[in-house]
């Protein structure tokens, strides 16, 4: 490893924002699709296919919630790491300035 940061923190924050947007889009689109399928199911009555689709809707809800959580967690981690890089860089810059001043005394 070279010791150089290859991804600027600004890019990481931008990517985190994009991931949050994708997670929200996933949630919104699924909510609309779920509503549309639920409306359609009202005409199916108590048939076997209606029961199957209701079960699948529940599974899709769980899967969507899981995917949303993974995307959001990844985005939050990306922002957190970018903030750590900036804080570490700021600390390093402050440390160098302090060392130079102490050496001048």
Backbone atoms as SQL, in Angstrom:
CREATE TABLE atoms (id INTEGER PRIMARY KEY, chain TEXT, resi INTEGER, resn TEXT, atom TEXT, x REAL, y REAL, z REAL);
INSERT INTO atoms VALUES
  (1, 'A', 1, 'UNK', 'N', 0.855, -1.176, 0.000),
  (2, 'A', 1, 'UNK', 'CA', 0.000, 0.000, 0.000),
  (3, 'A', 1, 'UNK', 'C', 0.897, 1.234, 0.000),
  (4, 'A', 2, 'UNK', 'N', 0.534, 2.224, -0.758),
  (5, 'A', 2, 'UNK', 'CA', 1.397, 3.384, -0.961),
  (6, 'A', 2, 'UNK', 'C', 1.311, 4.424, 0.154),
  (7, 'A', 3, 'UNK', 'N', 0.272, 4.407, 0.952),
  (8, 'A', 3, 'UNK', 'CA', 0.132, 5.404, 2.002),
  (9, 'A', 3, 'UNK', 'C', -0.600, 6.662, 1.572),
  (10, 'A', 4, 'UNK', 'N', -1.022, 6.727, 0.318),
  (11, 'A', 4, 'UNK', 'CA', -1.749, 7.888, -0.184),
  (12, 'A', 4, 'UNK', 'C', -3.227, 7.557, -0.301),
  (13, 'A', 5, 'UNK', 'N', -4.050, 8.519, 0.044),
  (14, 'A', 5, 'UNK', 'CA', -5.494, 8.365, -0.089),
  (15, 'A', 5, 'UNK', 'C', -5.856, 8.497, -1.559),
  (16, 'A', 6, 'UNK', 'N', -6.425, 7.459, -2.119),
  (17, 'A', 6, 'UNK', 'CA', -6.727, 7.439, -3.547),
  (18, 'A', 6, 'UNK', 'C', -8.118, 7.991, -3.871),
  (19, 'A', 7, 'UNK', 'N', -8.980, 8.065, -2.876),
  (20, 'A', 7, 'UNK', 'CA', -10.340, 8.574, -3.090),
  (21, 'A', 7, 'UNK', 'C', -10.517, 9.818, -2.225),
  (22, 'A', 8, 'UNK', 'N', -10.711, 10.966, -2.850),
  (23, 'A', 8, 'UNK', 'CA', -10.885, 12.194, -2.060),
  (24, 'A', 8, 'UNK', 'C', -12.151, 12.118, -1.191),
  (25, 'A', 9, 'UNK', 'N', -12.114, 12.662, 0.020),
  (26, 'A', 9, 'UNK', 'CA', -13.291, 12.651, 0.892),
  (27, 'A', 9, 'UNK', 'C', -14.526, 13.276, 0.241),
  (28, 'A', 10, 'UNK', 'N', -14.327, 14.310, -0.585),
  (29, 'A', 10, 'UNK', 'CA', -15.472, 14.935, -1.260),
  (30, 'A', 10, 'UNK', 'C', -16.181, 13.927, -2.159),
  (31, 'A', 11, 'UNK', 'N', -15.403, 13.104, -2.835),
  (32, 'A', 11, 'UNK', 'CA', -15.987, 12.072, -3.698),
  (33, 'A', 11, 'UNK', 'C', -16.736, 11.044, -2.854),
  (34, 'A', 12, 'UNK', 'N', -16.169, 10.694, -1.712),
  (35, 'A', 12, 'UNK', 'CA', -16.830, 9.729, -0.834),
  (36, 'A', 12, 'UNK', 'C', -18.159, 10.279, -0.319),
  (37, 'A', 13, 'UNK', 'N', -18.196, 11.565, 0.030),
  (38, 'A', 13, 'UNK', 'CA', -19.453, 12.182, 0.473),
  (39, 'A', 13, 'UNK', 'C', -20.473, 12.201, -0.669),
  (40, 'A', 14, 'UNK', 'N', -20.010, 12.500, -1.863),
  (41, 'A', 14, 'UNK', 'CA', -20.896, 12.518, -3.032),
  (42, 'A', 14, 'UNK', 'C', -21.469, 11.117, -3.274),
  (43, 'A', 15, 'UNK', 'N', -20.625, 10.104, -3.208),
  (44, 'A', 15, 'UNK', 'CA', -21.088, 8.726, -3.403),
  (45, 'A', 15, 'UNK', 'C', -22.052, 8.308, -2.301),
  (46, 'A', 16, 'UNK', 'N', -21.792, 8.744, -1.084),
  (47, 'A', 16, 'UNK', 'CA', -22.705, 8.433, 0.021),
  (48, 'A', 16, 'UNK', 'C', -24.081, 9.045, -0.228),
  (49, 'A', 17, 'UNK', 'N', -24.093, 10.280, -0.708),
  (50, 'A', 17, 'UNK', 'CA', -25.370, 10.934, -1.019),
  (51, 'A', 17, 'UNK', 'C', -26.101, 10.185, -2.129),
  (52, 'A', 18, 'UNK', 'N', -25.356, 9.727, -3.122),
  (53, 'A', 18, 'UNK', 'CA', -25.975, 8.956, -4.200),
  (54, 'A', 18, 'UNK', 'C', -26.558, 7.652, -3.666),
  (55, 'A', 19, 'UNK', 'N', -25.823, 6.969, -2.797),
  (56, 'A', 19, 'UNK', 'CA', -26.329, 5.723, -2.216),
  (57, 'A', 19, 'UNK', 'C', -27.598, 5.968, -1.404),
  (58, 'A', 20, 'UNK', 'N', -27.637, 7.064, -0.650),
  (59, 'A', 20, 'UNK', 'CA', -28.853, 7.399, 0.102),
  (60, 'A', 20, 'UNK', 'C', -30.022, 7.635, -0.861),
  (61, 'A', 21, 'UNK', 'N', -29.758, 8.314, -1.971),
  (62, 'A', 21, 'UNK', 'CA', -30.802, 8.551, -2.970),
  (63, 'A', 21, 'UNK', 'C', -31.308, 7.259, -3.582),
  (64, 'A', 22, 'UNK', 'N', -30.389, 6.361, -3.897),
  (65, 'A', 22, 'UNK', 'CA', -30.769, 5.065, -4.468),
  (66, 'A', 22, 'UNK', 'C', -31.598, 4.273, -3.460),
  (67, 'A', 23, 'UNK', 'N', -31.190, 4.288, -2.206),
  (68, 'A', 23, 'UNK', 'CA', -31.935, 3.574, -1.163),
  (69, 'A', 23, 'UNK', 'C', -33.353, 4.124, -1.041),
  (70, 'A', 24, 'UNK', 'N', -33.485, 5.447, -1.091),
  (71, 'A', 24, 'UNK', 'CA', -34.814, 6.060, -0.992),
  (72, 'A', 24, 'UNK', 'C', -35.656, 5.740, -2.225),
  (73, 'A', 25, 'UNK', 'N', -35.039, 5.781, -3.406),
  (74, 'A', 25, 'UNK', 'CA', -35.758, 5.421, -4.638),
  (75, 'A', 25, 'UNK', 'C', -36.268, 3.988, -4.560),
  (76, 'A', 26, 'UNK', 'N', -35.412, 3.083, -4.100),
  (77, 'A', 26, 'UNK', 'CA', -35.801, 1.682, -3.961),
  (78, 'A', 26, 'UNK', 'C', -37.027, 1.555, -3.063),
  (79, 'A', 27, 'UNK', 'N', -36.982, 2.239, -1.945),
  (80, 'A', 27, 'UNK', 'CA', -38.088, 2.186, -0.982),
  (81, 'A', 27, 'UNK', 'C', -39.372, 2.771, -1.577),
  (82, 'A', 28, 'UNK', 'N', -39.259, 3.925, -2.240),
  (83, 'A', 28, 'UNK', 'CA', -40.433, 4.591, -2.817),
  (84, 'A', 28, 'UNK', 'C', -41.053, 3.777, -3.947),
  (85, 'A', 29, 'UNK', 'N', -40.202, 3.271, -4.836),
  (86, 'A', 29, 'UNK', 'CA', -40.704, 2.486, -5.970),
  (87, 'A', 29, 'UNK', 'C', -41.365, 1.212, -5.471),
  (88, 'A', 30, 'UNK', 'N', -40.761, 0.571, -4.477),
  (89, 'A', 30, 'UNK', 'CA', -41.363, -0.647, -3.939),
  (90, 'A', 30, 'UNK', 'C', -42.704, -0.344, -3.288),
  (91, 'A', 31, 'UNK', 'N', -42.783, 0.765, -2.572),
  (92, 'A', 31, 'UNK', 'CA', -44.041, 1.136, -1.912),
  (93, 'A', 31, 'UNK', 'C', -45.156, 1.305, -2.948),
  (94, 'A', 32, 'UNK', 'N', -44.819, 1.974, -4.062),
  (95, 'A', 32, 'UNK', 'CA', -45.828, 2.161, -5.125),
  (96, 'A', 32, 'UNK', 'C', -46.233, 0.814, -5.729),
  (97, 'A', 33, 'UNK', 'N', -45.255, -0.029, -6.025),
  (98, 'A', 33, 'UNK', 'CA', -45.557, -1.338, -6.613),
  (99, 'A', 33, 'UNK', 'C', -46.379, -2.184, -5.645),
  (100, 'A', 34, 'UNK', 'N', -46.026, -2.134, -4.371),
  (101, 'A', 34, 'UNK', 'CA', -46.767, -2.887, -3.363),
  (102, 'A', 34, 'UNK', 'C', -48.228, -2.434, -3.336),
  (103, 'A', 35, 'UNK', 'N', -48.428, -1.127, -3.371),
  (104, 'A', 35, 'UNK', 'CA', -49.793, -0.593, -3.381),
  (105, 'A', 35, 'UNK', 'C', -50.572, -1.027, -4.609),
  (106, 'A', 36, 'UNK', 'N', -49.917, -1.012, -5.766),
  (107, 'A', 36, 'UNK', 'CA', -50.585, -1.419, -7.004),
  (108, 'A', 36, 'UNK', 'C', -50.957, -2.898, -6.979),
  (109, 'A', 37, 'UNK', 'N', -50.049, -3.739, -6.504),
  (110, 'A', 37, 'UNK', 'CA', -50.349, -5.173, -6.428),
  (111, 'A', 37, 'UNK', 'C', -51.445, -5.417, -5.401),
  (112, 'A', 38, 'UNK', 'N', -51.413, -4.711, -4.288),
  (113, 'A', 38, 'UNK', 'CA', -52.453, -4.867, -3.264),
  (114, 'A', 38, 'UNK', 'C', -53.827, -4.503, -3.816),
  (115, 'A', 39, 'UNK', 'N', -53.888, -3.415, -4.593),
  (116, 'A', 39, 'UNK', 'CA', -55.160, -3.032, -5.221),
  (117, 'A', 39, 'UNK', 'C', -55.643, -4.119, -6.171),
  (118, 'A', 40, 'UNK', 'N', -54.738, -4.644, -6.949),
  (119, 'A', 40, 'UNK', 'CA', -55.082, -5.700, -7.901),
  (120, 'A', 40, 'UNK', 'C', -55.576, -6.946, -7.174),
  (121, 'A', 41, 'UNK', 'N', -54.962, -7.251, -6.044),
  (122, 'A', 41, 'UNK', 'CA', -55.333, -8.447, -5.282),
  (123, 'A', 41, 'UNK', 'C', -56.753, -8.391, -4.743),
  (124, 'A', 42, 'UNK', 'N', -57.283, -7.208, -4.546),
  (125, 'A', 42, 'UNK', 'CA', -58.649, -7.110, -4.024),
  (126, 'A', 42, 'UNK', 'C', -59.648, -7.778, -4.964),
  (127, 'A', 43, 'UNK', 'N', -59.315, -7.854, -6.234),
  (128, 'A', 43, 'UNK', 'CA', -60.198, -8.517, -7.192),
  (129, 'A', 43, 'UNK', 'C', -59.975, -10.015, -7.299),
  (130, 'A', 44, 'UNK', 'N', -58.957, -10.538, -6.657),
  (131, 'A', 44, 'UNK', 'CA', -58.641, -11.967, -6.737),
  (132, 'A', 44, 'UNK', 'C', -59.486, -12.808, -5.786),
  (133, 'A', 45, 'UNK', 'N', -60.078, -12.153, -4.786),
  (134, 'A', 45, 'UNK', 'CA', -60.852, -12.899, -3.805),
  (135, 'A', 45, 'UNK', 'C', -59.943, -13.750, -2.935),
  (136, 'A', 46, 'UNK', 'N', -60.475, -14.868, -2.480),
  (137, 'A', 46, 'UNK', 'CA', -59.709, -15.771, -1.601),
  (138, 'A', 46, 'UNK', 'C', -59.180, -16.968, -2.382),
  (139, 'A', 47, 'UNK', 'N', -58.587, -16.703, -3.506),
  (140, 'A', 47, 'UNK', 'CA', -58.054, -17.779, -4.340),
  (141, 'A', 47, 'UNK', 'C', -56.649, -18.162, -3.889),
  (142, 'A', 48, 'UNK', 'N', -56.193, -19.288, -4.409),
  (143, 'A', 48, 'UNK', 'CA', -54.841, -19.755, -4.099),
  (144, 'A', 48, 'UNK', 'C', -53.789, -18.777, -4.624),
  (145, 'A', 49, 'UNK', 'N', -54.041, -18.231, -5.802),
  (146, 'A', 49, 'UNK', 'CA', -53.072, -17.282, -6.367),
  (147, 'A', 49, 'UNK', 'C', -53.018, -15.997, -5.539),
  (148, 'A', 50, 'UNK', 'N', -54.146, -15.564, -4.998),
  (149, 'A', 50, 'UNK', 'CA', -54.161, -14.376, -4.141),
  (150, 'A', 50, 'UNK', 'C', -53.355, -14.633, -2.875),
  (151, 'A', 51, 'UNK', 'N', -53.532, -15.804, -2.302),
  (152, 'A', 51, 'UNK', 'CA', -52.784, -16.163, -1.099),
  (153, 'A', 51, 'UNK', 'C', -51.283, -16.190, -1.382),
  (154, 'A', 52, 'UNK', 'N', -50.912, -16.761, -2.523),
  (155, 'A', 52, 'UNK', 'CA', -49.501, -16.819, -2.913),
  (156, 'A', 52, 'UNK', 'C', -48.930, -15.410, -3.071),
  (157, 'A', 53, 'UNK', 'N', -49.657, -14.549, -3.775),
  (158, 'A', 53, 'UNK', 'CA', -49.169, -13.189, -4.000),
  (159, 'A', 53, 'UNK', 'C', -49.071, -12.388, -2.702),
  (160, 'A', 54, 'UNK', 'N', -50.010, -12.599, -1.785),
  (161, 'A', 54, 'UNK', 'CA', -49.932, -11.910, -0.493),
  (162, 'A', 54, 'UNK', 'C', -48.672, -12.341, 0.273),
  (163, 'A', 55, 'UNK', 'N', -48.382, -13.634, 0.218),
  (164, 'A', 55, 'UNK', 'CA', -47.166, -14.142, 0.858),
  (165, 'A', 55, 'UNK', 'C', -45.929, -13.531, 0.219),
  (166, 'A', 56, 'UNK', 'N', -45.919, -13.478, -1.115),
  (167, 'A', 56, 'UNK', 'CA', -44.771, -12.897, -1.828),
  (168, 'A', 56, 'UNK', 'C', -44.616, -11.412, -1.507),
  (169, 'A', 57, 'UNK', 'N', -45.710, -10.695, -1.380),
  (170, 'A', 57, 'UNK', 'CA', -45.634, -9.275, -1.018),
  (171, 'A', 57, 'UNK', 'C', -44.920, -9.095, 0.321),
  (172, 'A', 58, 'UNK', 'N', -45.242, -9.953, 1.267),
  (173, 'A', 58, 'UNK', 'CA', -44.576, -9.897, 2.566),
  (174, 'A', 58, 'UNK', 'C', -43.086, -10.163, 2.444),
  (175, 'A', 59, 'UNK', 'N', -42.727, -11.144, 1.616),
  (176, 'A', 59, 'UNK', 'CA', -41.308, -11.448, 1.394),
  (177, 'A', 59, 'UNK', 'C', -40.606, -10.276, 0.717),
  (178, 'A', 60, 'UNK', 'N', -41.255, -9.678, -0.256),
  (179, 'A', 60, 'UNK', 'CA', -40.660, -8.537, -0.965),
  (180, 'A', 60, 'UNK', 'C', -40.456, -7.354, -0.018),
  (181, 'A', 61, 'UNK', 'N', -41.399, -7.180, 0.895),
  (182, 'A', 61, 'UNK', 'CA', -41.258, -6.112, 1.895),
  (183, 'A', 61, 'UNK', 'C', -39.990, -6.329, 2.719),
  (184, 'A', 62, 'UNK', 'N', -39.817, -7.562, 3.190),
  (185, 'A', 62, 'UNK', 'CA', -38.629, -7.881, 3.992),
  (186, 'A', 62, 'UNK', 'C', -37.346, -7.681, 3.187),
  (187, 'A', 63, 'UNK', 'N', -37.343, -8.132, 1.940),
  (188, 'A', 63, 'UNK', 'CA', -36.159, -7.993, 1.088),
  (189, 'A', 63, 'UNK', 'C', -35.849, -6.520, 0.818),
  (190, 'A', 64, 'UNK', 'N', -36.876, -5.745, 0.533),
  (191, 'A', 64, 'UNK', 'CA', -36.675, -4.322, 0.260),
  (192, 'A', 64, 'UNK', 'C', -36.140, -3.611, 1.494),
  (193, 'A', 65, 'UNK', 'N', -36.700, -3.926, 2.647),
  (194, 'A', 65, 'UNK', 'CA', -36.232, -3.329, 3.902),
  (195, 'A', 65, 'UNK', 'C', -34.748, -3.666, 4.119),
  (196, 'A', 66, 'UNK', 'N', -34.381, -4.914, 3.849),
  (197, 'A', 66, 'UNK', 'CA', -32.993, -5.342, 4.010),
  (198, 'A', 66, 'UNK', 'C', -32.062, -4.620, 3.034),
  (199, 'A', 67, 'UNK', 'N', -32.470, -4.536, 1.763),
  (200, 'A', 67, 'UNK', 'CA', -31.645, -3.842, 0.760),
  (201, 'A', 67, 'UNK', 'C', -31.505, -2.359, 1.110),
  (202, 'A', 68, 'UNK', 'N', -32.594, -1.752, 1.536),
  (203, 'A', 68, 'UNK', 'CA', -32.562, -0.338, 1.922),
  (204, 'A', 68, 'UNK', 'C', -31.594, -0.143, 3.088),
  (205, 'A', 69, 'UNK', 'N', -31.674, -1.021, 4.063),
  (206, 'A', 69, 'UNK', 'CA', -30.791, -0.932, 5.228),
  (207, 'A', 69, 'UNK', 'C', -29.321, -1.093, 4.824),
  (208, 'A', 70, 'UNK', 'N', -29.038, -2.053, 3.944),
  (209, 'A', 70, 'UNK', 'CA', -27.653, -2.259, 3.500),
  (210, 'A', 70, 'UNK', 'C', -27.118, -1.030, 2.762),
  (211, 'A', 71, 'UNK', 'N', -27.913, -0.485, 1.864),
  (212, 'A', 71, 'UNK', 'CA', -27.479, 0.697, 1.114),
  (213, 'A', 71, 'UNK', 'C', -27.257, 1.890, 2.040),
  (214, 'A', 72, 'UNK', 'N', -28.175, 2.087, 2.963),
  (215, 'A', 72, 'UNK', 'CA', -28.076, 3.207, 3.895),
  (216, 'A', 72, 'UNK', 'C', -26.867, 3.051, 4.814),
  (217, 'A', 73, 'UNK', 'N', -26.652, 1.844, 5.305),
  (218, 'A', 73, 'UNK', 'CA', -25.493, 1.586, 6.164),
  (219, 'A', 73, 'UNK', 'C', -24.196, 1.833, 5.406),
  (220, 'A', 74, 'UNK', 'N', -24.135, 1.362, 4.171),
  (221, 'A', 74, 'UNK', 'CA', -22.935, 1.568, 3.360),
  (222, 'A', 74, 'UNK', 'C', -22.700, 3.065, 3.136),
  (223, 'A', 75, 'UNK', 'N', -23.757, 3.793, 2.853),
  (224, 'A', 75, 'UNK', 'CA', -23.637, 5.243, 2.648),
  (225, 'A', 75, 'UNK', 'C', -23.163, 5.935, 3.926),
  (226, 'A', 76, 'UNK', 'N', -23.749, 5.572, 5.056),
  (227, 'A', 76, 'UNK', 'CA', -23.352, 6.178, 6.332),
  (228, 'A', 76, 'UNK', 'C', -21.890, 5.878, 6.657),
  (229, 'A', 77, 'UNK', 'N', -21.475, 4.642, 6.395),
  (230, 'A', 77, 'UNK', 'CA', -20.079, 4.274, 6.636),
  (231, 'A', 77, 'UNK', 'C', -19.137, 5.062, 5.736),
  (232, 'A', 78, 'UNK', 'N', -19.540, 5.251, 4.504),
  (233, 'A', 78, 'UNK', 'CA', -18.701, 6.000, 3.558),
  (234, 'A', 78, 'UNK', 'C', -18.520, 7.444, 4.040),
  (235, 'A', 79, 'UNK', 'N', -19.592, 8.065, 4.495),
  (236, 'A', 79, 'UNK', 'CA', -19.508, 9.432, 5.031),
  (237, 'A', 79, 'UNK', 'C', -18.654, 9.478, 6.293),
  (238, 'A', 80, 'UNK', 'N', -18.860, 8.508, 7.164),
  (239, 'A', 80, 'UNK', 'CA', -18.102, 8.462, 8.420),
  (240, 'A', 80, 'UNK', 'C', -16.604, 8.328, 8.137),
  (241, 'A', 81, 'UNK', 'N', -16.240, 7.460, 7.219),
  (242, 'A', 81, 'UNK', 'CA', -14.829, 7.265, 6.887),
  (243, 'A', 81, 'UNK', 'C', -14.250, 8.525, 6.247),
  (244, 'A', 82, 'UNK', 'N', -15.007, 9.158, 5.374),
  (245, 'A', 82, 'UNK', 'CA', -14.539, 10.411, 4.761),
  (246, 'A', 82, 'UNK', 'C', -14.287, 11.461, 5.842),
  (247, 'A', 83, 'UNK', 'N', -15.196, 11.554, 6.811),
  (248, 'A', 83, 'UNK', 'CA', -15.017, 12.506, 7.912),
  (249, 'A', 83, 'UNK', 'C', -13.778, 12.170, 8.744),
  (250, 'A', 84, 'UNK', 'N', -13.529, 10.873, 8.940),
  (251, 'A', 84, 'UNK', 'CA', -12.336, 10.461, 9.682),
  (252, 'A', 84, 'UNK', 'C', -11.065, 10.848, 8.927),
  (253, 'A', 85, 'UNK', 'N', -11.069, 10.674, 7.609),
  (254, 'A', 85, 'UNK', 'CA', -9.905, 11.061, 6.807),
  (255, 'A', 85, 'UNK', 'C', -9.624, 12.555, 6.950),
  (256, 'A', 86, 'UNK', 'N', -10.681, 13.353, 6.862),
  (257, 'A', 86, 'UNK', 'CA', -10.522, 14.809, 6.974),
  (258, 'A', 86, 'UNK', 'C', -10.014, 15.175, 8.366),
  (259, 'A', 87, 'UNK', 'N', -10.599, 14.572, 9.403),
  (260, 'A', 87, 'UNK', 'CA', -10.178, 14.873, 10.777),
  (261, 'A', 87, 'UNK', 'C', -8.724, 14.464, 11.004),
  (262, 'A', 88, 'UNK', 'N', -8.343, 13.310, 10.485),
  (263, 'A', 88, 'UNK', 'CA', -6.961, 12.851, 10.623),
  (264, 'A', 88, 'UNK', 'C', -6.012, 13.770, 9.879),
  (265, 'A', 89, 'UNK', 'N', -6.407, 14.187, 8.692),
  (266, 'A', 89, 'UNK', 'CA', -5.581, 15.102, 7.909),
  (267, 'A', 89, 'UNK', 'C', -5.432, 16.440, 8.631),
  (268, 'A', 90, 'UNK', 'N', -6.548, 16.943, 9.187),
  (269, 'A', 90, 'UNK', 'CA', -6.500, 18.203, 9.937),
  (270, 'A', 90, 'UNK', 'C', -5.603, 18.071, 11.167),
  (271, 'A', 91, 'UNK', 'N', -5.710, 16.937, 11.849),
  (272, 'A', 91, 'UNK', 'CA', -4.887, 16.692, 13.032),
  (273, 'A', 91, 'UNK', 'C', -3.411, 16.648, 12.646),
  (274, 'A', 92, 'UNK', 'N', -3.117, 15.991, 11.524),
  (275, 'A', 92, 'UNK', 'CA', -1.741, 15.922, 11.046),
  (276, 'A', 92, 'UNK', 'C', -1.203, 17.291, 10.691),
  (277, 'A', 93, 'UNK', 'N', -2.018, 18.095, 10.045),
  (278, 'A', 93, 'UNK', 'CA', -1.587, 19.440, 9.663),
  (279, 'A', 93, 'UNK', 'C', -1.347, 20.293, 10.900),
  (280, 'A', 94, 'UNK', 'N', -2.202, 20.165, 11.900),
  (281, 'A', 94, 'UNK', 'CA', -2.039, 20.905, 13.148),
  (282, 'A', 94, 'UNK', 'C', -0.787, 20.434, 13.880),
  (283, 'A', 95, 'UNK', 'N', -0.564, 19.128, 13.877),
  (284, 'A', 95, 'UNK', 'CA', 0.607, 18.560, 14.543),
  (285, 'A', 95, 'UNK', 'C', 1.900, 19.052, 13.935),
  (286, 'A', 96, 'UNK', 'N', 1.941, 19.150, 12.615),
  (287, 'A', 96, 'UNK', 'CA', 3.152, 19.631, 11.954),
  (288, 'A', 96, 'UNK', 'C', 3.406, 21.089, 12.302),
  (289, 'A', 97, 'UNK', 'N', 2.347, 21.874, 12.328),
  (290, 'A', 97, 'UNK', 'CA', 2.496, 23.291, 12.666),
  (291, 'A', 97, 'UNK', 'C', 2.992, 23.463, 14.091),
  (292, 'A', 98, 'UNK', 'N', 2.438, 22.638, 14.996),
  (293, 'A', 98, 'UNK', 'CA', 2.858, 22.710, 16.392),
  (294, 'A', 98, 'UNK', 'C', 4.307, 22.291, 16.561),
  (295, 'A', 99, 'UNK', 'N', 4.731, 21.265, 15.839),
  (296, 'A', 99, 'UNK', 'CA', 6.114, 20.791, 15.942),
  (297, 'A', 99, 'UNK', 'C', 7.079, 21.848, 15.430),
  (298, 'A', 100, 'UNK', 'N', 6.692, 22.538, 14.361),
  (299, 'A', 100, 'UNK', 'CA', 7.570, 23.566, 13.802),
  (300, 'A', 100, 'UNK', 'C', 7.716, 24.726, 14.780),
  (301, 'A', 101, 'UNK', 'N', 6.628, 25.097, 15.424),
  (302, 'A', 101, 'UNK', 'CA', 6.687, 26.213, 16.372),
  (303, 'A', 101, 'UNK', 'C', 7.527, 25.840, 17.593),
  (304, 'A', 102, 'UNK', 'N', 7.394, 24.606, 18.055),
  (305, 'A', 102, 'UNK', 'CA', 8.174, 24.184, 19.214),
  (306, 'A', 102, 'UNK', 'C', 9.667, 24.162, 18.879),
  (307, 'A', 103, 'UNK', 'N', 9.996, 23.740, 17.671),
  (308, 'A', 103, 'UNK', 'CA', 11.392, 23.680, 17.259),
  (309, 'A', 103, 'UNK', 'C', 12.004, 25.059, 17.091),
  (310, 'A', 104, 'UNK', 'N', 11.157, 26.045, 16.807),
  (311, 'A', 104, 'UNK', 'CA', 11.653, 27.411, 16.612),
  (312, 'A', 104, 'UNK', 'C', 11.988, 28.082, 17.940),
  (313, 'A', 105, 'UNK', 'N', 11.438, 27.571, 19.026),
  (314, 'A', 105, 'UNK', 'CA', 11.592, 28.240, 20.327),
  (315, 'A', 105, 'UNK', 'C', 12.977, 28.124, 20.889);
